[in-house]
Amino acid sequence: MINVVYGGSGPPVLLLHGYPQTHVLWHMLAPRLAERFTVVMTDLRGYGDSSTPPGGDNHANYSKRAMALDQIEVMRTLGFDRFAVVGHDRGGRVAWRLAVEHPHAVTKAAVLDIVPLPYDRVTKAFATQYYHWFFLIQPAPLPETLIGNSVEMYLRSRFERPTGGTSAIAPEAFAEYLRCFSDPATIHATCEDYRAGATIDLDHAQEDGAKKVTCPLLVLWGERGTVGRLDPVMEIWRDKAADVHGKALPGGHFLAEECPDETLAELLAFL
């Protein structure tokens, strides 16, 4: 079961959140997008109020391929065979898999603050800021037990700004993230998401070979975030997409909540 919220009118746009959030991520953008588009927001499998299936062999049930198929079924059920997709963080990886494996369905794709599976680009700075990539992939129940020991403290740590300062996450949004993330099944499922990212997702990316995203692709990232400190972001994405452009925005990782006006302007111009 995939939890879905939708509204508005016009061409369909699917919004996909990242870790450790839910569709609430889009609370400052969705009402304004809905003035011009039919906005569909889902909780990825394992997140929010969506189902938390077992991980399966090689964590296959949390592969981005499986998550992408969820979204295809959601959109078809709502009557949309073709749609645009915008994904942040883990949702961006699902959006990428959608665009690669379902080019007939995706008209345009936007990814926020990710680059393709950058395990071969890990630096000390990246590993320090993104330590959770390597923590969450440890065998169960180690990360699940440690996170479950103090869920709220762990969750707050994910939203801290790398340079210090107050989190940009609204208290009401954080309360909703905490409600959902306090479920042990969700903690386990989201670990499975990352375990898949370090195993079967890499296999699927390898299978792509020279295949590229063929629809227009927009790439946005935070100028104060870790992604922006990797090798030129656009050069990385040009290896994966035929028609791509993008830019840095004045924020960190959580663009839709840190700089919603700038993010909305770029999305409206692109969509």
Backbone torsions as a table, in degrees:
resi	resn	phi	psi	omega
1	MET	NA	127.9	177.4
2	ILE	-109.9	124.2	178.1
3	ASN	-73.9	130.3	-174.5
4	VAL	-131.6	137.6	170.5
5	VAL	-128.5	132.6	-179.8
6	TYR	-149.2	159.6	179.6
7	GLY	-180.0	179.6	-178.3
8	GLY	90.6	-171.3	178.0
9	SER	-150.0	154.6	-177.7
10	GLY	116.0	-168.0	-179.4
11	PRO	-58.0	142.8	-176.9
12	PRO	-76.3	137.9	175.4
13	VAL	-131.7	124.5	178.4
14	LEU	-97.3	127.2	-179.8
15	LEU	-110.5	125.8	-176.8
16	LEU	-120.9	127.4	-176.8
17	HIS	-84.7	177.7	176.7
18	GLY	-121.4	-166.5	-178.6
19	TYR	-85.7	140.9	-4.8
20	PRO	-103.6	52.5	-167.9
21	GLN	-108.8	-164.9	178.0
22	THR	-141.2	-171.9	177.6
23	HIS	-60.8	-16.6	178.5
24	VAL	-60.1	-21.4	175.0
25	LEU	-44.6	-35.5	-171.3
26	TRP	-92.1	17.1	-169.9
27	HIS	-63.0	-25.4	179.6
28	MET	-91.6	-15.0	-178.0
29	LEU	-103.4	-37.2	-171.5
30	ALA	-57.3	-46.1	-178.6
31	PRO	-60.6	-34.5	-178.5
32	ARG	-79.1	-35.5	174.5
33	LEU	-65.4	-35.3	-177.2
34	ALA	-67.6	-12.4	174.7
35	GLU	-69.5	-20.8	-176.1
36	ARG	-127.2	-13.1	-175.2
37	PHE	-136.3	158.5	165.0
38	THR	-83.3	111.0	-174.5
39	VAL	-95.9	125.6	177.1
40	VAL	-117.1	123.7	177.9
41	MET	-120.6	133.5	178.1
42	THR	-124.6	159.5	163.7
43	ASP	-93.2	124.2	176.6
44	LEU	-56.7	153.3	177.0
45	ARG	-56.3	136.5	-177.2
46	GLY	90.2	-9.7	-176.5
47	TYR	-119.2	159.0	173.0
48	GLY	55.2	-129.5	-179.6
49	ASP	-103.4	15.8	173.8
50	SER	-82.4	166.1	-178.3
51	SER	-67.0	158.4	179.8
52	THR	-123.1	75.5	-177.9
53	PRO	-67.7	161.8	174.6
54	PRO	-59.2	155.8	-177.1
55	GLY	-67.3	-32.8	-179.5
56	GLY	77.8	179.7	179.9
57	ASP	-63.7	131.6	178.8
58	ASN	55.2	29.0	176.7
59	HIS	60.8	26.6	-172.0
60	ALA	-61.9	-29.3	-178.4
61	ASN	-70.4	-10.8	175.9
62	TYR	-116.2	16.8	172.1
63	SER	-65.2	153.7	176.8
64	LYS	-67.2	-23.9	174.1
65	ARG	-63.1	-46.2	178.8
66	ALA	-65.7	-41.8	179.7
67	MET	-65.3	-36.2	177.9
68	ALA	-64.5	-41.1	178.2
69	LEU	-62.3	-35.6	173.9
70	ASP	-54.6	-45.9	-174.8
71	GLN	-70.4	-35.6	175.3
72	ILE	-59.9	-44.6	-179.6
73	GLU	-66.8	-39.9	177.1
74	VAL	-59.3	-49.6	-175.9
75	MET	-66.7	-38.1	176.8
76	ARG	-64.4	-39.6	178.8
77	THR	-61.8	-34.2	178.9
78	LEU	-83.2	-3.1	177.0
79	GLY	95.3	16.2	-177.5
80	PHE	-113.9	109.4	176.2
81	ASP	-86.6	-22.2	177.7
82	ARG	-133.4	140.8	-174.6
83	PHE	-163.0	160.5	170.5
84	ALA	-90.5	154.5	-179.6
85	VAL	-136.1	138.7	176.1
86	VAL	-126.2	125.0	-178.2
87	GLY	-131.7	137.1	175.5
88	HIS	-108.7	136.9	172.1
89	ASP	57.4	-124.0	-179.8
90	ARG	-59.1	-35.9	175.8
91	GLY	-63.7	-30.4	174.5
92	GLY	-65.9	-34.1	178.3
93	ARG	-71.5	-34.9	174.1
94	VAL	-67.1	-41.2	178.2
95	ALA	-61.1	-41.8	177.5
96	TRP	-60.8	-45.6	179.6
97	ARG	-65.7	-37.7	175.0
98	LEU	-58.0	-48.4	-175.6
99	ALA	-67.2	-34.5	-179.7
100	VAL	-75.9	-45.0	-171.2
101	GLU	-95.3	-14.7	-178.8
102	HIS	-132.8	56.8	-176.9
103	PRO	-62.9	-23.5	177.7
104	HIS	-68.5	-21.9	-174.3
105	ALA	-99.5	-29.0	-171.2
106	VAL	-99.4	117.7	-179.5
107	THR	-83.5	-39.2	177.3
108	LYS	-149.9	152.8	178.9
109	ALA	-137.3	139.8	174.3
110	ALA	-127.5	135.6	178.7
111	VAL	-122.5	135.1	-175.2
112	LEU	-113.1	116.6	171.7
113	ASP	59.1	48.6	169.5
114	ILE	-140.7	159.8	163.5
115	VAL	-128.8	160.1	-176.6
116	PRO	-61.4	115.8	170.2
117	LEU	24.0	74.0	-167.2
118	PRO	-86.7	41.2	-178.9
119	TYR	-63.7	-28.4	-179.9
120	ASP	-84.8	3.9	-180.0
121	ARG	-116.3	16.5	-173.8
122	VAL	-70.2	127.4	173.6
123	THR	-115.3	174.4	176.8
124	LYS	-60.3	-42.6	-179.4
125	ALA	-64.2	-43.0	179.4
126	PHE	-63.1	-47.9	-177.8
127	ALA	-63.8	-32.3	179.1
128	THR	-69.5	-47.3	-178.5
129	GLN	-74.5	-34.7	-176.0
130	TYR	-107.4	36.1	-178.3
131	TYR	-56.7	-28.7	-176.3
132	HIS	-64.4	-24.3	176.1
133	TRP	-57.3	-37.4	-174.7
134	PHE	-94.1	-23.2	175.6
135	PHE	-73.6	-48.0	-173.8
136	LEU	-69.8	-21.4	-178.5
137	ILE	-85.0	-2.8	177.8
138	GLN	-65.9	151.2	-175.6
139	PRO	-58.5	142.7	174.2
140	ALA	-63.9	145.7	6.8
141	PRO	-104.4	27.2	-174.4
142	LEU	-60.0	-62.8	-178.0
143	PRO	-63.9	-36.3	179.1
144	GLU	-58.8	-42.3	-178.2
145	THR	-68.0	-43.5	-177.3
146	LEU	-68.7	-42.3	177.3
147	ILE	-64.0	-44.7	-177.6
148	GLY	-63.4	-20.6	-180.0
149	ASN	-68.4	-28.5	177.8
150	SER	-155.1	76.2	-172.7
151	VAL	-60.7	-46.2	-176.0
152	GLU	-64.6	-42.3	178.9
153	MET	-61.8	-43.9	-179.8
154	TYR	-63.0	-45.6	-177.6
155	LEU	-62.5	-43.4	178.6
156	ARG	-61.0	-35.6	-178.8
157	SER	-63.6	-28.9	-179.0
158	ARG	-71.2	-20.5	-176.3
159	PHE	-103.8	2.4	179.0
160	GLU	-68.3	141.4	177.0
161	ARG	-73.6	136.6	179.4
162	PRO	-58.0	-30.9	-178.2
163	THR	-96.0	9.8	-179.3
164	GLY	89.7	177.0	-180.0
165	GLY	101.0	176.5	-175.6
166	THR	-77.4	142.2	176.4
167	SER	-62.8	145.0	178.9
168	ALA	-85.6	-2.3	-176.6
169	ILE	-76.3	125.1	179.1
170	ALA	-63.5	142.9	-179.4
171	PRO	-54.6	-39.1	-179.4
172	GLU	-66.4	-38.2	178.2
173	ALA	-67.7	-43.8	179.3
174	PHE	-60.6	-40.5	179.7
175	ALA	-59.5	-38.7	179.2
176	GLU	-71.7	-39.9	175.9
177	TYR	-60.9	-41.8	-179.1
178	LEU	-66.7	-41.3	178.1
179	ARG	-55.5	-47.3	-176.9
180	CYS	-73.7	-40.8	-174.5
181	PHE	-75.3	-13.5	179.8
182	SER	-74.5	-9.3	178.1
183	ASP	-78.9	120.4	179.1
184	PRO	-54.8	-32.4	178.6
185	ALA	-65.3	-35.4	177.5
186	THR	-70.4	-41.3	177.3
187	ILE	-58.2	-46.8	179.5
188	HIS	-63.7	-45.5	-177.7
189	ALA	-61.5	-40.7	-179.3
190	THR	-71.5	-29.5	170.1
191	CYS	-64.1	-40.9	178.2
192	GLU	-61.2	-35.1	175.5
193	ASP	-56.0	-48.1	-178.9
194	TYR	-72.6	-34.7	175.6
195	ARG	-62.0	-40.5	175.6
196	ALA	-62.6	-38.1	-179.3
197	GLY	-62.4	-27.0	-179.2
198	ALA	-97.3	1.8	-177.2
199	THR	-132.9	-91.1	-171.8
200	ILE	-65.9	-31.3	177.3
201	ASP	-63.6	-36.1	177.0
202	LEU	-65.4	-38.2	176.9
203	ASP	-62.7	-44.3	-179.5
204	HIS	-65.3	-39.1	177.6
205	ALA	-64.5	-38.2	177.6
206	GLN	-64.1	-36.3	178.9
207	GLU	-64.6	-23.3	-179.7
208	ASP	-61.4	-31.3	-176.8
209	GLY	58.3	-124.6	-179.6
210	ALA	-90.4	4.1	-178.8
211	LYS	-63.4	135.5	-179.5
212	LYS	-123.2	160.5	169.2
213	VAL	-64.7	126.7	-177.1
214	THR	-99.9	-22.6	177.6
215	CYS	-77.1	161.7	174.6
216	PRO	-56.3	134.9	-177.7
217	LEU	-124.5	128.5	174.7
218	LEU	-107.4	131.6	179.0
219	VAL	-119.5	121.8	176.5
220	LEU	-123.2	142.0	178.3
221	TRP	-147.5	161.5	-178.0
222	GLY	-85.5	128.8	-178.7
223	GLU	-68.2	-18.8	177.1
224	ARG	-100.7	7.9	-177.8
225	GLY	-97.0	176.6	-177.8
226	THR	-74.3	-37.2	-178.9
227	VAL	-56.7	-41.2	-178.8
228	GLY	-66.0	-14.2	179.0
229	ARG	-93.9	-0.9	174.1
230	LEU	-75.8	175.8	175.2
231	ASP	-49.5	156.8	-174.3
232	PRO	-41.1	118.5	-172.5
233	VAL	-57.0	-43.9	-176.6
234	MET	-66.8	-32.2	177.7
235	GLU	-66.0	-38.6	177.6
236	ILE	-61.3	-46.0	-176.1
237	TRP	-73.9	-27.2	178.3
238	ARG	-64.8	-20.8	174.4
239	ASP	-75.4	-14.8	-173.5
240	LYS	-115.0	-7.2	-174.7
241	ALA	-143.4	144.6	-177.6
242	ALA	-84.5	-27.6	-175.4
243	ASP	-137.6	90.8	-172.2
244	VAL	-134.5	139.6	169.3
245	HIS	-146.9	165.8	-178.5
246	GLY	177.7	-175.9	-177.1
247	LYS	-166.0	164.4	172.8
248	ALA	-85.1	145.9	176.4
249	LEU	-115.1	158.7	-174.2
250	PRO	-78.6	69.0	179.0
251	GLY	-158.4	-170.9	174.5
252	GLY	-102.1	-135.1	-174.6
253	HIS	-74.3	-38.0	-171.0
254	PHE	-92.4	71.5	-170.4
255	LEU	-59.1	-44.1	-175.2
256	ALA	-65.1	-19.7	179.8
257	GLU	-108.7	-24.9	179.8
258	GLU	-86.6	-38.6	179.6
259	CYS	-139.2	67.8	-174.7
260	PRO	-64.0	-36.3	-177.9
261	ASP	-65.8	-45.2	-179.5
262	GLU	-67.4	-39.7	178.9
263	THR	-64.5	-44.6	179.3
264	LEU	-61.4	-43.3	-178.6
265	ALA	-59.9	-43.3	-179.8
266	GLU	-66.8	-40.8	-179.7
267	LEU	-67.1	-41.8	179.8
268	LEU	-63.5	-42.4	179.9
269	ALA	-64.1	-36.3	-178.3
270	PHE	-77.5	-43.9	-174.5
271	LEU	-75.6	NA	NA
